Amino acid sequence: MQKIVTITANPALDCASTTPRIIAEAKLRCTDPVFEPGGGGINVSRAIKKLGGDSVAIYPAGGSTGEHLTQLLEQEGITCQPSTCATWTRQNLNVVTPNDNAQYRFIMPGASLSADEQQQLLAQLAQHQDADYCVISGSLAEGMPGDLVADIVNYCQSQQIKVIFDASGPALEKAVAQGGLYLIKPNANELALLTGSELIVPEELEQKAREIINQGKAEVVLVSLGPQGALLVSNDICEQIVPPRVKKNSTVGAGDSMVGAVSMALAQGKNLREAARLGVAAGTAATMNHGTQLCNADDVANLYQWILSKHPLV
C-alpha cells in the first residue's frame, strides 16, 4: 500500500449524547457522553484504519482536549503526529433526540493558528517526503495569517505528492483556484460556487466538473450527491454510482468515510472506478451508524458488493 498522510488544520474532540427532547431553558438530562476524535483529515485516517489500511494523521493539538484527542486516536491504532498550539483544541457537541431521531450538531470555531504554529504543521508534513497521497480535509479557523492551504499544496506539488482535497467555503475556492490538485469532492452547491453558477441542475454536473478538469484545477472531480451516491468525472470517465437505500441514523463523517475509502483504494493500486465505488459504499455505511462512529467495515463490504452488482466494472 502506498503512503497516505492526512492533514487536519482544525481538529476537534467530538462529544455525542442523547436526550429525550430539546426544550428552550429546560434542564436537558443527557446520557453518558461518548468522546471521539473529530475533524476532516482525522476522520479520514480513522475511516482508513477501520477499513484495514494505514495513514499518518498530522494535526495541531492544544490543551487537555488536544491531549484527549491524541489519546483516543492512539487507542484506535492511528499513527499520530500532532504539532503544538497555544489554544485548546475545540470540542463539538452532537445531540440526538431518539423519539424523532433528530440530530443537533453544535460546532465550535476552533483555534486560529499563528504563523509559527502553521510552520510547525508544515514541518511535520516535511518529514513525509515519501508520501504518495496527502489528504487535506476539514475546515479552517477564521482569522489565520497567511495561506496555509496554499503552502501545503505547494509543498506537495514540489514533492510530487498527489493532493486529495475535501473542504468547503474559502479554503476550497483558494485550493481550486491554485490548481494542480489530484482529486476534489465537492457537493453540487460547492461545484456551482467553484464554476460561478447560481444553481446546477443534474444534467449540468458533468459539464461543470469538466470545466474544472479542463482548466487544470483538478484531475478528478467526485461530486457528492448524498443518498444518490456520487458522480465520478475525469478525462475519460463520467459515471454516477448510486447506493441502495438504507436507514439513515447520522450524517456525521459520511463524507470523510467516502474520502478515506477512496484514498485507501487508490493507495492499494485500485483504479478510479473501483475507488469511487468503495467510497460510495463507505459514505453510505457511515450514515447507518449513530453519532460519530463513521463506517463499519462489514457494512462497507456488503454495500460494495451490492454496488458492484448494479454498477459492474466490466
Order of alpha helices (4+ residues) and beta strands (2+ residues): beta-beta-beta-alpha-beta-alpha-beta-beta-beta-alpha-beta-alpha-beta-alpha-beta-alpha-alpha-beta-beta-beta-alpha-alpha-alpha
